[in-house]
Amino acid sequence: MWTAPQAEAEAILQLPEAEFMAELERRYGPQMGRLKRLTPPALFPVQLMQCDRYVLPRLALVGDAAHSCHPVGGQGLNMGIRDAAALAEVLTAAYQHGENLGSLPVLRRYERWRRWENWIILSFTDVLTRTFSNQIGPIVVLRRLGLWSLNRVPLLRHLALRLMTGRLGRVPQVARVGQQV
Ligand SMILES: Cc1cc2nc3c(=O)[nH]c(=O)nc-3n(C[C@H](O)[C@H](O)[C@H](O)COP(=O)(O)OP(=O)(O)OC[C@H]3O[C@@H](n4cnc5c(N)ncnc54)[C@H](O)[C@@H]3O)c2cc1C
């Protein structure tokens, strides 16, 4: 994975293979050893994406297969881990009640739990990305107001912290171990 602004990424994609690999090795450093290109490089945006459905009979999407966002908030992996924990919890409960684990009603419980909560974090991260990568006057004012409010209003700061650490909404049982707040 190599992230760069759009114009730079497009230029990188046009590099001849030898130059591309030399630049990649220069940026990664020697710890990866000699890198070998197996397929041509592909370009895709790091932005908010979410599947309309997380589940079908005998199928459940978790992590980046279900959603992705800009890495600025450092949330992708965290959301994926909470998806996995939630799915495990739903399936465990279904098993204990003798239900069919691959059935849509069972898997929909996981979707209902996670899709809405992920959507809130994805939207929050998306707003952060858009406002902080923008120099349009009113947006800069809004950004400053937002930061000022976070600084001055403890409740807002508390809510933002809980949201970004996955403690807002329904927390999977395994994530509650050792939880302080
Ligand atoms: C630059 C950057 C920085 C980030 N920083 C953070 C951060 O600070 N904190 C955070 O929480 N998140 C961060 N993220 C997001 C995080 O990396 C992802 O959300 C997370 O790795 C998703 O995990 P995953 O297991 O769902 O998917 P992936 O990590 O994409 O794993 C999927 C795996 O499946 C394999 N695969 C794909 N297709 C097939 C196939 N057909 N057969 C077999 N295997 C296959 C892939 O090779 C890959 O190994 C960042 C992302 C980027 C791009």
PDBQT file of the ligand as one rigid body, heavy atoms in Angstrom, charges set to zero:
ROOT
HETATM    1  C1  LIG A 201      -2.190   4.323   4.872  1.00  0.00    +0.000 C 
HETATM    2  C2  LIG A 201      -3.162   3.657   5.781  1.00  0.00    +0.000 A 
HETATM    3  C3  LIG A 201      -3.052   3.867   7.175  1.00  0.00    +0.000 A 
HETATM    4  C4  LIG A 201      -3.982   3.264   8.037  1.00  0.00    +0.000 A 
HETATM    5  N1  LIG A 201      -3.862   3.505   9.390  1.00  0.00    +0.000 NA
HETATM    6  C5  LIG A 201      -4.755   2.946  10.241  1.00  0.00    +0.000 A 
HETATM    7  C6  LIG A 201      -4.652   3.175  11.657  1.00  0.00    +0.000 A 
HETATM    8  O1  LIG A 201      -3.814   3.919  12.147  1.00  0.00    +0.000 OA
HETATM    9  N2  LIG A 201      -5.573   2.569  12.459  1.00  0.00    +0.000 N 
HETATM   10  C7  LIG A 201      -6.551   1.752  11.963  1.00  0.00    +0.000 A 
HETATM   11  O2  LIG A 201      -7.365   1.238  12.748  1.00  0.00    +0.000 OA
HETATM   12  N3  LIG A 201      -6.650   1.502  10.636  1.00  0.00    +0.000 NA
HETATM   13  C8  LIG A 201      -5.770   2.079   9.753  1.00  0.00    +0.000 A 
HETATM   14  N4  LIG A 201      -5.861   1.825   8.412  1.00  0.00    +0.000 N 
HETATM   15  C9  LIG A 201      -6.917   0.940   7.912  1.00  0.00    +0.000 C 
HETATM   16  C10 LIG A 201      -6.524  -0.528   8.107  1.00  0.00    +0.000 C 
HETATM   17  O3  LIG A 201      -5.263  -0.769   7.527  1.00  0.00    +0.000 OA
HETATM   18  C11 LIG A 201      -7.577  -1.404   7.416  1.00  0.00    +0.000 C 
HETATM   19  O4  LIG A 201      -8.858  -0.975   7.814  1.00  0.00    +0.000 OA
HETATM   20  C12 LIG A 201      -7.381  -2.865   7.838  1.00  0.00    +0.000 C 
HETATM   21  O5  LIG A 201      -6.105  -3.328   7.428  1.00  0.00    +0.000 OA
HETATM   22  C13 LIG A 201      -8.475  -3.719   7.208  1.00  0.00    +0.000 C 
HETATM   23  O6  LIG A 201      -8.255  -5.040   7.617  1.00  0.00    +0.000 OA
HETATM   24  P1  LIG A 201      -8.972  -6.214   6.850  1.00  0.00    +0.000 P 
HETATM   25  O7  LIG A 201      -8.446  -7.458   7.474  1.00  0.00    +0.000 OA
HETATM   26  O8  LIG A 201     -10.446  -5.979   6.840  1.00  0.00    +0.000 OA
HETATM   27  O9  LIG A 201      -8.508  -6.085   5.334  1.00  0.00    +0.000 OA
HETATM   28  P2  LIG A 201      -7.042  -6.190   4.737  1.00  0.00    +0.000 P 
HETATM   29  O10 LIG A 201      -6.015  -5.695   5.715  1.00  0.00    +0.000 OA
HETATM   30  O11 LIG A 201      -7.114  -5.537   3.388  1.00  0.00    +0.000 OA
HETATM   31  O12 LIG A 201      -6.826  -7.736   4.602  1.00  0.00    +0.000 OA
HETATM   32  C14 LIG A 201      -7.427  -8.472   3.572  1.00  0.00    +0.000 C 
HETATM   33  C15 LIG A 201      -6.445  -9.564   3.187  1.00  0.00    +0.000 C 
HETATM   34  O13 LIG A 201      -7.095 -10.445   2.263  1.00  0.00    +0.000 OA
HETATM   35  C16 LIG A 201      -6.183 -10.739   1.225  1.00  0.00    +0.000 C 
HETATM   36  N5  LIG A 201      -6.970 -11.094   0.042  1.00  0.00    +0.000 N 
HETATM   37  C17 LIG A 201      -7.647 -10.279  -0.788  1.00  0.00    +0.000 A 
HETATM   38  N6  LIG A 201      -8.266 -10.984  -1.760  1.00  0.00    +0.000 NA
HETATM   39  C18 LIG A 201      -7.966 -12.273  -1.513  1.00  0.00    +0.000 A 
HETATM   40  C19 LIG A 201      -8.308 -13.486  -2.166  1.00  0.00    +0.000 A 
HETATM   41  N7  LIG A 201      -9.085 -13.512  -3.236  1.00  0.00    +0.000 N 
HETATM   42  N8  LIG A 201      -7.823 -14.632  -1.648  1.00  0.00    +0.000 NA
HETATM   43  C20 LIG A 201      -7.029 -14.639  -0.543  1.00  0.00    +0.000 A 
HETATM   44  N9  LIG A 201      -6.693 -13.498   0.115  1.00  0.00    +0.000 NA
HETATM   45  C21 LIG A 201      -7.145 -12.351  -0.368  1.00  0.00    +0.000 A 
HETATM   46  C22 LIG A 201      -5.365  -9.484   1.039  1.00  0.00    +0.000 C 
HETATM   47  O14 LIG A 201      -4.124  -9.758   0.425  1.00  0.00    +0.000 OA
HETATM   48  C23 LIG A 201      -5.185  -9.026   2.488  1.00  0.00    +0.000 C 
HETATM   49  O15 LIG A 201      -4.059  -9.610   3.084  1.00  0.00    +0.000 OA
HETATM   50  C24 LIG A 201      -4.980   2.420   7.521  1.00  0.00    +0.000 A 
HETATM   51  C25 LIG A 201      -5.074   2.197   6.130  1.00  0.00    +0.000 A 
HETATM   52  C26 LIG A 201      -4.187   2.819   5.283  1.00  0.00    +0.000 A 
HETATM   53  C27 LIG A 201      -4.323   2.579   3.795  1.00  0.00    +0.000 C 
ENDROOT
TORSDOF 0
